[in-house]
Amino acid sequence: MSKAEQLDKIKNAPGFIAALDQSGGSTPKALGLYGVTEDAWSNDEEMFGVVHEMRTRIMTSPSFGGDRILGAILFENTMDREVEGQSTAGYLWNVKNVVPFLKVDKGLADVVDGAQVMKPITDLDSLLERANAAGIFGTKMRSVIKEANAAGIKAVVDQQFEIGRQIVAAGLVPIIEPEVDIHCPDKEGAEDILHAAIMDQLNSLGADEIVMLKLTLPEKDNLYADCVAHPNVARVVALSGGYAREEANERLSRQNGMVASFSRALSEGLTAQQSDDEFNATLDASIGSIAAASAT
């Protein structure tokens, strides 16, 4: 497995990133949408077993492959498990030609200045070591912006890039995700402040410090065009952010060079009760529509 091959794929290949990284807090909801109710497990370990079955079903589906999927973001528990006798990351790259990423954040702090920075990532160094050992290419970490407040937005972006540099130094490519809440009262204003803050940080990176950005679909089309074109940015991906798949795809199709990194919008319509044929056909249609919206 060559990091150079993986970077080339992330930079240049068509397709999008599948976000399969719901963690402890959001897993019951994800499983509920999948048609598995909370009586199917009695503790966290069993719950993670059930969600791994769901993710394995997605990853091993003939519809899921590197022709349309660039990468997949995993939760730490998924990285530590196996798919068809290989480590999850190994399976993704060796069998499916899909580049593996790891979610590294520990969730969000309380709202300050209209934004939520990340809680401290206490064991980041050891987690990055484990990620490298497991064949992970990059990471993802999420903060949330709820208001057009310059101080809050600056705090989010500063923290993202500070930790991002640490991840780059460990030999991984960070996906920096300062999400703007789609219900933000002045979403366009928040996005203008965010865009300026991101560009300041990108322009301060060294030539060999390569990052990715995961951003909310903006109110102004192609707001992030200069991020897409920036030499330090491997790819700009979009989160679905609570938009239904159809609206997320429609908004994404207007952003040139931005590709999807959808979670809920990817698995919309999949249920545990479907036969394999139904499941694979539903997933195929979902992947097809997101890949098409990403190809603009």
N, C-alpha and C positions, 0 to 999 in steps of 0.2 A: 504494500500500500504506500503510495507516494503522496506526500502532502502537496507537492507541485501539481500532480494530476488533479487532486481534489480542488485546489485553488483555481486551476484552469476551468474546471467544470462549473464551480460557483460563479466565476466571473463571466463566462462566455456561453454556457449551454442554455438552451431553452428550457422552460419549466418553472417550477415554484418549489417552495419549502413547505413540507408538511409539519405542522406543529402537533406533536403527540406527547406534550409535556404537562398535561394537567397534573397537579401535585395533590397533596393530602386534602387541602381545603376544597378544591374544585372537582375532585374525583367523584364523589357521590352524585353531583349534578350531571357530570358527563356520563356516568353509568346509567343514571335515570333516563336521560335522553336516548340511551342505547337500549332501553327496555329492561334493565336489570335493577331491581329494587333493593333497598337496604337490608332486606331479610336474607339476601344471598351471601352475606358475610357477617361475622360476629366480632372481628377486630381489624385493625389496620393491615396487618400482614395478609389476612384473607382478602381484604378489599383490594390490596395491591396485586394479589394473585389474579383476581377477577379482571382488573383493568389491564393486566399484562396479557390475559387471554384476548381481550378486545383488541389491544394494539397488535398482538401477534397475528390476529385474523386480518387486520388491515395490511400489515407489512408483508405477509405471505400471500396475499391475494394476487392473482395474475394481473389484476388491474393496476397494481402498485409497482412501478419500476422506474429506473433511471432515465427512460426515454421522456418522461413528463415530470418527474420529481427530481429536483436538484439535491435536496437534503431533507433530513428529518431531525426535529428537535426532540430530545428525550429527557425524561425526568430521571433523576439520579437512580431511583429504584429500578427503572427500566434498563439503564446502562449496566447495572449489576446482575441482570438476569440474562437468560439465553433464549435464542430463537432457533429452532431446528438444530440444536446441538452446538451452536456457535454463540459467542458473545453477541449481544444485540447489535453493537456497532460493527463488529466483524461481518455479521449476516447482511446488514444494510449495504455495506460497501462491496463485499466479496460476491454476494449473490445478486443484489439488486442494483448495484452501481449508484447507490444513494449515499450522499455524504452525511456522516453523523455529527450532530451537535448535542451539547448538554446544557440544560437549564441549570444555572448556578446560584440564582438569587434565593434568599430565604423569605421572600415575601416583602410586604410594604410596611413602612412606618406610618404613624398617624399623619393626618393632613396638617401641614404647616405652610403658610403663605400660598394656599390654594394648590398644593402639590404633595405627592407622597414619594419621598426618596425611598431607597431600599433599606431594609433592616441590615445591620452589619452581617457580612458574610464571614463568619468567624473562622471557618476551616478552609478558606479559599485555596491556600497553597497546597495543602494535602489533597484537596478535591481536584485541582488542576493536574497534580502528579498522577492521580488515579485515572483521570480522563485521558491523559497522554498514554498511559499504560494500556488503556482499553481501546485505543485506536480512534479516539474522538478528534475531530478536526477543529471544532470551534465551540463557542459557548453562547448562551443567551441570558440576558438579565433585564428585568422590566421595572420601570418606575411609571407613575401616573400623574398627569397634569390635569387638574380639574378647573382651573381658572386662568385667565390671561394676566397672571401676576409675574412680573419680571424676576422678582427675588426667588420665588418658588421654582420657576422654570430654570433659572441659573443654577440653583442648588441641585436640581435633578441632573442637568447636563454635566455639571462639574463632577458630580459623583460618578456618573456613568463613564466618563472618559478617564477619570483617575483609576477606577478599577479596570477599565478596558485596557489601559497601558500595562497594568500588572498581568493581565491575561495574555497580551501580546508578548510580554517578556518571557512568559512560560511556554511560548511556541504555539499558541492557539489563536484563532481568529474570533474576536468577540462580536456578537450581534448586540449592538447598543439599542435598547428599546425604551425611549421616552414617550410612552403612549399619551396622546391627548384624548381624554374622555369624550366620546361622541356626544355626550349631553352637556359638555362645557358651554356655559351661556354665551361666551364670545369665543367660539372655537376658532374662527378665522384669525382673530387677534392673538390668541394663544399660539397659533401655528406660525404667525409672523415672528413673534418673539423667539420661539423655539428654533426656527430656521436660522435666524441670525446667530443664536448661541451655538448651534451645531457647527455652522460654518467657521466661527472663531476657533472652536476646538480642532476641527479638521485641519485648518491652516497652521495649527501649531504642532502637528504630528511630524515625526521624523519620516524620511522617505520610505523606510522599511517597516513602518508601523501601519499595518493593514487592518481595517475594521469593516464591519457591515453595519447597516442601519435598519431598524425595524420601526416603521412609522405608521401612524394613523392615516387613513386615506384623507387627503386634505380638501378643504373647501375650494381653494384656488388650484385649478388643474396645473400640474407640472411645477408646483411651488418648489419641489425638491430636485429640479432638473440639475442644478449645479452640484448637489450631493451625488447624484447618479454619475455625473461626469468627473467627480473628484478623484485624483490619482490615488488617494489613500483609501478609497472605498471599493471593496470587492463587489458589493451588490447592495442595492436598496430594496428591501422587501416591505410589504404592507401587511398590517394586521387587520382582521375583519372587525374587531372592536365592538361586536354586538350587532352590526348590520347583518341582516339575513343574506344568504349566499348570493341571491340574485342582485341585490343592491350593491353588495361588496364587489361583485364581479363587474357591475356596470360602472361603478366609480373607478375601479382599478383599470379598466380598459381605456380610461381617459388619461392615465398617467404613463407617459412614455418612459420605457426603461425600468419601471418599477414592477416587481413581480410579487406574487402573493406569498404570505406565510400564514395560512389560515389554520385554525384549530377547529372551533365549533362549526364553521362553515364547511370544512372538509368532511366532517363526520355526520353532517345533517342528513337525516333519512336512513341511517344505518341502524339496524336493530339486531339484538342477539337472536331474535325469533326467526329472522330471515334464513331461507335455505342458502347454501353457498352460491348457487347461481343467482339468486335475487340479490344477495349481499354484494357479489362481485359486479353485477350489472349496475347497481345503485352507486357503488364506489367508482366504477368506470365513468359513469355520467358526471359525477361530481368532479373527479379529477380532470375530465375533458373540458368541462366548463371553466374551471379555475385556470387550467393551462392556457386556454384560448384567451382569457382576460389578461393573463400575464404576458402574452406574446405581443403586446402593443408597445 
